[in-house]
Amino acid sequence: KFLYEPLPVESHLDHCMHDHFNAEIVTKTIENKQDAVDYLTWTFLYRRMTQNPNYYNLQGVSHRHLSDHLSELVEQTLSDLEQSKCISIEDEMDVAPLNLGMIAAYYYINYTTIELDSLFQMGSPQGRGEGEENLSGPTDHPPSHNPIGLLGHQGMELARGHPAPPPDPYLPPSSSSQAIRLIQACVDVLSSNGWLSPALAAMELAQMVTQAMWSKDSYLKQLPHFTSEHIKRCTDKGVESVFDIMEMEDEERNALLQLSEAQIADVARFCNRYPNIELSYEVVEKESIRSGGPVVVLVQLEREEEVTGPVIAPLFPQ
């Protein structure tokens, strides 16, 4: 009987409905509460409610029971999203996406992560406490995109799981791959609020996770086949950056690195893909600048047009 009779498969959409609704609101599929109810009627969840009402906490399977349950489900879900500052509700009916909701949908981030960020924006001690608890405890959802204090804590936690060799074999394999997605969302949230220093810190954190190294480490540690001995020899010769390696003569470079031809080719391939960006700026009408007044600065970034391919990061899982 167990082999020949199929087991029922139940829907868990009601356990993660917030993120689904948020994504559909961002794409304009759901524009009001009635759209949300109609959306649910096309789901497997709706089909299973009448077949197993006790599992979904239904008091009955009549049309009135289903309608009341769906309305209550939609009301509670949209209210939670509004509290998380992911959406706005107008006239108690129409819904529209907000900036945090768009970021959460674009990066596939749980709405509770964005909710913690809104608490940090208001300086709520509750937000800081919940954020630290989420960082220290096991969870499938990433921590909040916080502005300053928690960002450093988050960076330490991520770095402990990735840059510090040897890697922990029991860490979830998706930890490092999820980190970049979360940090990119963090940059969007921080820049939207005009927090320059934390945004720069988040960008630096992304580089640390990708290259599996600390920001305080030598830049030469990114180069393939470079050991502590190679870095020490380069430092003693005054070679401290990738550009210093690129500007050396071939004979001088080979004598310093003492690598095989194949290894030198790997180093050259990395150097060719290393970003080379020149920055220049100009103050507009600097003669008429007054103390306390606005200043207009034109900033120009120039990068080599040659397409060199993705960064070489052998320790990154993607």
Beta strands, then each sheet from edge to edge (+ up, - down):
strand 1: 87-90
strand 2: 94-97
strand 3: 277-283
strand 4: 297-303
sheet 1: 1+ 2-
sheet 2: 3+ 4-
end
